[in-house]
Amino acid sequence: MKGRGTKGVAFQYATALFLILVLNFFLPRMMPGDPFLILSADSENEVISVLTEEQRQYFISYYGLDRPIYEQFAGYIFSVARGDLGESIYYKVPVWEAIWTRLPWTALIVLGATLMSTVAGVLLGLYSARHRDGPADKILMAGLISFAEIPSFLLGLVILLAFSVKLKAFPLAGAITPFAHYSHPLDAIWDIGYHASLPMITLSLTQLTGIFLLTRNTLVTVMTRDYIRTARAKGIGERLVWNRHALRNALLPVVTRVGFMIGMLMGGAVLVENVFSYPGVGSLLRSSVIARDYPLIQGIMLVMAFSILTANYLVEIVYERLDPRTSSGEAA
């Protein structure tokens, strides 16, 4: 990056990644219990048997959990550097394989929710700013601010009960219709979107207020600038002033907000996926925590953290393209 220097940005992201690796390794081991209190299952949450103490000690030794903690940490760092996230203790498959089967579902609802909340928030913010202090502005402000206080899991439960249980308009669980045979690819796309709708809407609603307030307040500030008065003095239509001159400049902080929002949506997906029994990384993380599956917990958290860092890095690139003043040449 030009604004802060490529080396400086690379160092910051490398430091953040290392701290994430440290937390990734130590936090699972701070939980009570261990991965060998129960044995793996043929299907999720179906426990086959309980290990004896002798078997438990054998597996602890087999997976190296009886070694000094610094040796375990060094081994973990070297394995990650090789791209090896290990094998799931509970599911008995490589961690990459377990995550990869669930990641597309989480990516679908997170990216969909990002798009929905951004578009809706910007449009509502623009409308509210244009009708500042009017009845519509006050209703939107009061409604969305109150709405923002509802936790994502509670919001998901209300939406699930209303639209799936009461109205029966959407499925109760899953990402696709079981045993469905699609005659056309569009049928599969429709079915996937149909199942993803409620989780996506729930996630987008949790972030809508932030985008709305940021857009509205930024537009209110932008409309007091000299270049807005100049545009009006030139006889440019009011609609064009708002859409071309004001909104374009107001979108810069929104772009930054989107980068942070992806991280919050990834965290929110853990709760929302479990509410809707959606087979994404969030529900897999819950299962891995219950089973104390250290390699799988570490792998999921690392993939989520890396996705968030990548999103923020891309946002910085987009922001610099939208606002060249952040480059070193003009910032100096």
ZIDA-V48775 format. One record per residue. SS is DSSP state (H for helix, E for strand, L for the rest). OMEGA is omega in whole degrees, -180 to 180 (* if undefined). D_LAST is the distance of its C-alpha to the last C-alpha in Angstrom with 2 decimals. Layout:
SS_OMEGA_D_LAST, SS_OMEGA_D_LAST
This chain:
L_-176_14.31, L_-173_10.94, L_-178_9.08, L_-179_10.65, L_-177_12.03, H_-179_15.54, H_-180_17.22, H_179_15.95, H_179_17.15, H_179_20.32, H_179_21.05, H_-179_20.79, H_177_23.12, H_177_25.41, H_179_25.74, H_180_26.54, H_179_29.05, H_178_30.73, H_177_31.16, H_178_32.63, H_179_35.02, H_179_36.13, H_178_36.84, H_-176_38.43, H_-171_40.85, H_-176_41.83, H_178_42.04, H_-178_44.90, H_176_46.83, L_178_46.63, L_176_48.70, L_-180_52.44, L_178_54.72, L_-175_54.04, L_-171_54.13, L_173_57.81, L_174_59.44, L_180_60.19, L_-179_60.55, L_-176_58.71, L_176_60.18, L_176_61.17, L_-172_59.25, L_177_56.72, L_176_58.16, L_-175_61.58, L_-179_62.41, L_-177_65.00, L_177_65.98, L_-178_65.08, L_170_64.62, L_-179_66.98, H_179_65.61, H_178_66.55, H_180_64.73, H_179_61.70, H_178_61.51, H_-178_61.92, H_175_58.95, H_177_56.79, H_-178_57.61, H_-180_57.24, L_175_53.67, L_-178_52.79, L_176_52.24, L_178_54.53, L_176_52.27, L_-173_50.06, H_-180_46.97, H_177_44.61, H_177_46.48, H_-179_46.17, H_179_42.43, H_178_41.96, H_179_44.12, H_-180_42.11, H_-180_38.77, H_179_40.36, H_179_41.97, H_179_38.76, H_178_37.07, L_-177_39.96, L_-178_39.58, L_180_42.85, L_177_42.95, L_-179_46.62, E_178_49.63, L_179_50.36, L_-175_53.09, L_-175_54.44, L_178_54.27, L_175_54.93, L_176_52.43, E_-178_49.11, H_179_46.27, H_-179_44.32, H_180_47.37, H_-179_47.84, H_-174_44.23, H_179_44.06, H_-178_47.14, H_-172_45.57, H_-179_41.86, H_-180_42.26, H_178_43.96, H_179_41.20, H_-179_38.52, H_-176_40.54, H_179_40.71, H_180_37.16, H_177_35.57, H_178_38.14, H_177_37.49, H_180_33.71, H_-177_34.37, H_-177_37.04, H_180_35.24, H_-179_32.01, H_-179_33.92, H_-179_36.34, H_180_33.77, H_-179_31.60, H_178_34.77, H_177_36.27, H_177_33.07, H_179_32.88, H_-179_36.57, H_-180_36.36, H_-180_33.47, H_179_35.40, L_-176_38.45, L_179_36.79, L_176_39.42, L_-180_42.14, H_-179_44.76, H_179_43.02, H_-178_39.72, H_179_41.62, H_179_43.68, H_180_40.72, H_-178_38.82, H_-177_41.91, H_-176_43.08, H_178_39.92, H_177_38.98, H_-179_42.55, H_-177_42.49, L_-178_39.41, L_-179_41.46, L_178_43.86, L_-176_43.36, H_-178_42.96, H_178_46.25, H_176_48.18, H_178_46.73, H_179_47.69, H_179_51.20, H_180_51.69, H_179_50.55, H_-180_52.74, H_-176_55.76, H_-170_55.34, H_-179_54.67, H_-177_56.28, H_-175_59.14, H_-176_60.14, L_-178_59.32, L_-179_59.50, L_-179_56.89, L_180_54.77, L_-179_55.71, L_-174_55.88, L_174_54.27, L_180_53.10, L_177_50.77, L_177_53.51, L_-178_57.15, L_176_59.36, L_-180_61.48, L_175_60.16, L_-175_60.82, L_179_58.56, L_-178_60.06, L_179_56.70, H_179_53.08, H_177_52.20, H_178_54.72, H_179_52.90, H_179_49.53, H_-178_51.20, H_179_52.79, H_178_49.59, H_179_47.72, H_179_50.71, H_-177_50.62, H_-172_46.84, H_-175_46.75, H_175_47.50, H_-179_45.20, H_180_42.39, H_179_43.10, H_180_43.33, H_-178_39.96, H_-180_38.29, H_180_39.88, H_-178_38.43, H_-175_34.86, H_-176_35.62, H_-179_35.22, H_179_31.66, H_180_30.51, H_-178_32.64, H_-180_31.34, H_180_27.66, H_-178_28.21, H_-176_30.41, H_177_28.34, H_178_25.09, H_179_27.08, H_179_28.60, H_-178_25.23, H_-177_23.88, L_177_27.08, L_-176_26.30, L_-179_23.15, H_-176_23.39, H_175_23.05, H_177_26.06, H_178_28.08, H_179_27.17, H_178_28.36, H_180_31.53, H_178_32.12, L_178_32.11, L_178_35.00, L_-179_33.41, L_-177_35.66, H_179_34.92, H_179_35.12, H_177_32.56, H_-179_30.21, H_-172_30.50, H_-175_30.43, H_-173_27.89, H_-176_25.44, H_-174_25.75, H_-179_26.59, H_179_23.92, H_179_21.14, H_-178_23.29, H_-178_23.56, H_177_20.01, H_178_20.99, H_178_24.36, H_177_22.98, H_-180_21.51, H_-179_24.88, H_179_26.78, H_177_25.35, H_-177_26.64, H_179_29.75, H_177_30.84, H_179_31.05, H_178_33.14, H_177_35.30, H_177_35.99, H_179_37.19, H_-180_39.15, H_179_40.78, H_180_42.61, H_-175_44.50, H_180_44.88, H_179_46.22, H_177_48.86, H_-177_49.90, L_-177_50.48, L_-178_51.69, L_-170_49.07, L_179_48.98, L_-179_45.28, H_-180_43.37, H_178_43.60, H_176_47.39, H_178_47.39, H_178_45.30, H_180_47.87, H_-179_50.69, H_177_49.03, H_179_48.47, H_-179_52.12, L_-176_53.26, L_-179_50.89, L_-174_49.89, H_-178_47.17, H_-178_46.06, H_176_45.86, H_-179_44.00, H_-179_41.47, H_-179_41.13, H_-179_40.68, H_179_38.10, H_179_36.15, H_179_36.24, H_-180_35.19, H_180_32.30, H_178_31.14, H_-180_31.41, H_179_29.27, H_179_26.53, H_179_26.68, H_180_26.54, H_178_23.43, H_179_21.71, H_178_22.82, H_177_21.61, H_179_18.04, H_180_18.41, H_-179_20.00, H_-179_17.48, H_177_14.61, H_180_17.06, H_-178_17.94, L_-178_14.50, H_-180_12.13, H_179_9.34, H_178_9.27, L_-175_8.41, H_-176_5.76, H_-177_5.94, H_-180_5.31, H_180_3.76, L_*_0.00
